[in-house]
């Protein structure tokens, strides 16, 4: 079934969207939607299926957006110099102009350009994020740019040097559990010297490395009690056996794989075109693409976890060449975001419940 695609957003720069014949029907059946980021052109895409034959694609512009996480009615986004928290302002069961969720920015914590990658959410609602520039996990702060909360044991000091290219974060019950890094070096940008087979997965509580031999690993995620990772430099989605450290490939991804979410029994993976940059070229992925006789793709790949087959896909083209992260938005079929371009946030005014002056003063005490 070929779906009709409707779109709205900030538009420029121009991009294109194409979907496999069954993508909309599959997404509609899951009773969910997905959030996709591309830092290359600074866009947050919210993709839903209000009907089995219709896709809804909305996008908003945010500078160099990377990690995205959805918890409850909140959406968190790591940007160029801040961590944004959005709230769904639509009451459950209602709609606004055909959208059953509208995510509006409500809080921004300014971190400076620390090259924040994946973001998670603590039980308190406070974000925790991968501070790639300083090689640590960090949280936001009201007085400073950030507060570090964890670092790999091989990192001797926190300096703005991107020593190991810490990038991915897997949350478990509201706590950080695993991270991925491109290397285990302790010198400024040392990970760039040896990328093939130097990547690892680290257990956060113990600080022990649980898997090695990976190439540019990204997007560790826990699902069904198992740990999955995108081995981006080889173009593979796989499971990490934590006890043995073995990486078991599940599917080949024809692109630089980053961004991983799950909807039902499907893994949703983001693929990017290879970059013409020395840090991201010459990886095993290039040779694998030649062996498979495939062209690299910039798309969302939907992988059947039982068979490893690609059941569906959504291609993003035009000026879009790279994706970074994907988050599932359960229970929402037609999401929309509010951004800052064209005065969108200026026109959005919704009044909260009235509170007494005494309650206000009591809250502040």
C-alpha positions in Angstrom: 0.0 0.0 0.0 1.5 3.3 -1.1 0.8 6.0 1.5 0.1 9.6 1.0 2.7 11.7 2.8 1.7 15.0 4.4 4.3 17.4 5.8 4.6 20.6 7.6 7.4 22.5 9.3 10.2 25.0 8.8 10.8 23.7 5.2 14.2 25.2 4.2 16.6 23.7 3.4 14.8 21.3 1.0 14.5 17.7 1.9 12.6 14.7 0.5 10.7 11.8 2.1 9.9 8.4 0.6 8.5 5.4 2.3 8.3 1.7 1.4 4.7 0.6 0.5 4.0 -1.0 3.9 5.7 1.6 6.2 2.7 3.7 7.1 0.5 0.6 7.7 3.1 -0.9 10.0 3.6 2.4 11.9 -0.1 2.9 12.3 -0.5 -0.7 13.6 2.1 -0.1 16.3 0.0 2.8 17.7 3.2 4.8 18.0 5.4 7.2 16.1 9.1 8.1 15.9 11.3 11.1 16.5 14.4 11.4 14.3 17.3 13.9 14.5 19.7 15.1 11.9 22.4 17.5 13.1 23.7 17.9 9.6 20.9 20.3 8.7 19.6 20.8 12.3 16.2 19.1 12.2 13.9 17.2 14.5 11.5 15.1 12.5 8.3 13.7 14.1 6.9 11.0 11.9 3.5 9.4 12.5 0.8 7.5 10.7 -2.8 8.7 11.4 -4.1 6.1 9.0 -2.7 3.0 7.4 -2.4 4.8 4.1 -1.2 8.1 5.3 2.1 9.4 6.8 2.5 12.6 8.8 5.9 14.2 8.7 6.6 17.4 10.7 10.0 19.0 11.3 11.4 21.8 13.3 14.8 23.5 13.2 17.2 23.3 16.1 21.0 23.9 15.8 22.9 20.7 15.5 20.4 18.5 17.3 21.8 15.1 18.3 20.3 12.9 21.1 16.6 12.6 21.6 14.7 10.8 24.3 10.9 10.5 25.0 9.7 9.7 28.5 6.0 10.0 29.3 4.8 13.3 28.0 8.2 14.8 27.8 10.7 14.9 24.9 14.4 15.8 25.5 16.7 17.1 22.8 20.5 17.7 22.9 21.4 20.7 20.8 24.4 22.8 19.8 24.7 24.5 23.2 21.7 23.3 25.3 19.5 20.5 26.4 15.9 21.2 25.7 12.8 19.7 27.4 9.5 19.7 25.5 6.1 18.9 26.9 3.1 17.5 25.2 0.5 20.2 25.7 -2.4 18.3 24.3 -4.6 16.5 27.0 -4.9 12.8 26.5 -7.7 11.9 24.1 -7.8 15.4 22.5 -6.3 16.8 19.3 -5.1 20.1 17.9 -5.4 20.6 14.2 -5.3 16.8 13.7 -2.3 16.2 16.0 -2.7 14.0 19.1 0.5 15.3 20.6 2.2 18.7 20.3 5.6 19.0 21.9 6.4 22.5 22.9 9.7 23.7 24.4 9.4 24.5 28.1 12.9 24.4 29.6 16.4 24.9 28.3 19.6 24.3 30.1 22.6 26.0 28.4 25.7 23.8 28.4 27.9 25.5 25.9 29.2 23.6 22.9 30.2 20.4 24.7 29.2 18.2 21.7 26.4 16.5 23.7 25.4 13.2 22.1 22.9 10.7 23.6 20.6 12.0 26.3 18.7 10.0 29.0 16.2 11.0 31.7 16.5 10.3 35.4 13.4 9.5 37.5 13.3 13.1 38.7 12.9 14.3 35.1 16.4 15.7 35.1 18.4 14.9 31.9 21.7 13.1 31.9 23.8 13.3 28.7 26.9 12.1 27.1 29.4 15.0 27.2 31.6 13.9 24.3 33.9 16.9 24.5 34.8 16.2 28.1 34.6 12.4 27.9 32.1 11.9 30.6 28.4 11.6 31.5 27.0 14.8 32.8 23.9 16.5 34.0 22.6 20.0 33.7 23.1 22.7 36.3 21.4 26.0 37.1 24.7 27.7 37.9 27.3 26.2 35.6 27.5 24.7 32.1 27.3 21.1 33.4 28.2 18.8 36.3 30.1 15.6 35.5 28.7 12.5 37.2 30.7 9.6 35.7 33.8 9.0 33.5 35.5 5.9 32.1 38.2 4.7 34.4 40.8 5.1 31.6 40.1 8.9 31.4 42.5 10.5 33.9 41.1 14.0 33.8 38.2 15.9 32.4 39.5 18.2 29.7 37.7 19.5 26.5 39.6 17.1 24.3 37.2 14.4 23.1 39.7 11.7 24.2 37.7 8.6 23.5 34.6 9.8 21.6 32.2 8.7 24.2 28.8 8.9 22.4 26.1 6.4 23.2 24.0 5.9 26.4 21.7 3.0 27.4 19.3 3.7 30.2 17.8 1.0 32.5 14.9 1.9 34.8 15.8 5.5 34.8 19.5 4.9 35.5 22.5 5.0 33.1 23.7 1.4 32.4 25.9 1.2 29.4 27.9 3.6 27.2 29.8 3.3 23.9 33.1 4.8 23.0 35.1 4.8 19.7 38.3 4.0 21.7 39.9 3.8 25.1 42.5 6.5 24.6 43.4 9.1 27.3 44.9 11.8 25.1 43.3 14.6 23.1 41.3 13.1 20.2 43.4 10.0 20.4 40.5 7.8 19.2 41.0 9.1 15.7 44.4 7.3 15.4 42.8 3.8 15.5 39.1 3.5 14.7 38.8 -0.1 13.3 38.2 -2.6 16.1 39.0 -0.1 18.9 35.5 0.6 20.0 33.9 -0.7 23.2 30.8 -0.9 25.4 31.3 0.0 29.1 29.1 -1.0 32.0 28.5 2.3 33.9 28.0 1.0 37.5 31.2 -1.2 37.5 33.2 0.9 34.9 34.2 -2.5 33.3 34.5 -2.9 29.6 32.0 -5.6 28.6 32.6 -5.7 24.8 35.6 -4.7 22.7 36.6 -5.1 19.0 33.8 -2.8 17.7 34.2 -0.1 15.1 32.6 3.2 15.9 29.8 1.7 18.1 26.8 3.9 18.7 23.3 3.8 20.3 23.4 1.1 22.9 19.9 0.2 23.9 18.3 -2.3 26.3 15.2 -4.1 25.0 13.6 -7.2 26.4 16.5 -7.7 28.8 19.1 -7.7 26.1 21.7 -5.2 25.0 21.8 -4.1 21.4 24.3 -1.8 19.7 24.8 -0.2 16.3 28.3 -1.2 15.1 28.3 1.8 12.8 31.7 1.3 11.2 30.8 -2.1 9.9 27.2 -1.4 9.2 25.7 -3.9 11.6 22.9 -4.0 14.2 23.7 -6.6 16.8 23.3 -8.0 20.2 26.1 -7.8 22.8 26.3 -10.9 25.0 27.4 -9.1 28.2 28.7 -12.3 29.9 31.0 -13.2 27.1 31.5 -9.8 25.4 30.6 -11.3 22.1 28.9 -9.1 19.4 26.3 -11.1 17.4 25.2 -9.3 14.2 21.5 -9.4 13.5 21.3 -7.4 10.3 23.4 -5.6 7.8 22.6 -1.9 7.6 23.6 -0.2 4.3 24.9 3.0 5.9 26.6 4.4 8.9 24.2 3.1 11.6 23.3 5.5 14.5 20.0 5.9 16.3 18.1 2.9 17.6 14.6 2.4 19.0 12.1 -0.4 19.2 8.5 -0.6 18.2 7.0 -4.0 18.9 9.2 -6.7 17.5 11.0 -4.3 15.2 14.2 -2.4 15.6 14.2 1.1 14.0 17.7 2.1 12.9 19.0 5.4 11.5 21.4 5.1 8.5 23.6 7.9 7.2 25.6 8.3 4.0 29.4 7.9 4.5 31.1 11.2 5.3 34.0 12.4 3.1 36.0 13.0 6.3 39.1 11.2 7.4 37.5 10.3 10.7 34.6 8.5 9.0 36.0 7.3 5.8 38.0 4.1 5.1 36.0 2.0 7.6 35.1 -1.7 7.0 31.6 -0.5 6.1 32.9 0.8 2.7 34.2 -2.6 1.8 31.1 -4.4 3.0 28.9 -2.2 0.8 31.0 -3.2 -2.2 30.8 -6.9 -1.3 27.0 -6.7 -0.9 26.7 -4.7 -4.1 24.7 -2.0 -2.3 24.7 1.8 -2.4 24.8 3.6 1.0 21.4 5.0 2.2 20.2 7.8 4.3 17.1 6.3 5.8 15.2 4.8 8.7 15.5 1.0 8.4 12.8 -1.2 10.1 14.4 -4.6 11.0 12.4 -7.7 12.0 14.1 -8.9 15.1 13.0 -12.5 14.5 14.4 -12.8 11.0 16.9 -9.9 10.6 15.1 -8.9 7.4 14.3 -5.3 6.5 10.5 -5.2 6.5 10.1 -1.5 5.9 12.0 1.7 5.4 11.6 5.5 5.2 14.2 7.4 3.1 15.2 10.9 3.8 16.8 12.6 0.9 17.5 15.9 -0.8 20.0 17.8 1.4 19.7 15.2 4.2 22.7 13.0 4.2 23.1 12.1 7.9 20.8 11.0 10.8 21.9 10.7 14.4 19.2 9.5 16.8 15.8 7.9 16.9 13.2 7.6 19.7 9.9 5.9 19.8 6.8 7.9 20.9 4.3 5.3 22.1 0.6 5.9 22.1 0.9 8.9 19.7 0.0 8.6 16.0 0.3 12.2 14.7 2.9 14.2 16.7 3.9 17.7 16.0 6.6 19.9 17.4 6.8 23.7 18.1 10.0 25.4 17.3 11.5 28.9 17.3 11.5 29.7 13.6 8.9 32.1 12.2 7.7 33.1 15.7 6.1 29.7 16.4 6.8 29.9 20.1 5.6 33.5 20.3 2.1 32.4 19.2 1.8 29.5 21.6 0.3 30.6 24.9 -1.4 28.2 27.2 -2.3 29.2 30.8 -1.6 26.8 33.7 -3.8 26.3 36.7 -4.2 29.3 39.0 -2.3 29.1 42.3 -2.4 31.3 45.4 0.3 33.7 46.3 0.8 31.8 49.6 1.4 28.5 47.7 3.8 30.3 45.4 5.8 31.6 48.3 5.7 28.3 50.0 7.0 26.5 46.9 9.9 28.9 46.8 10.8 28.6 50.5 
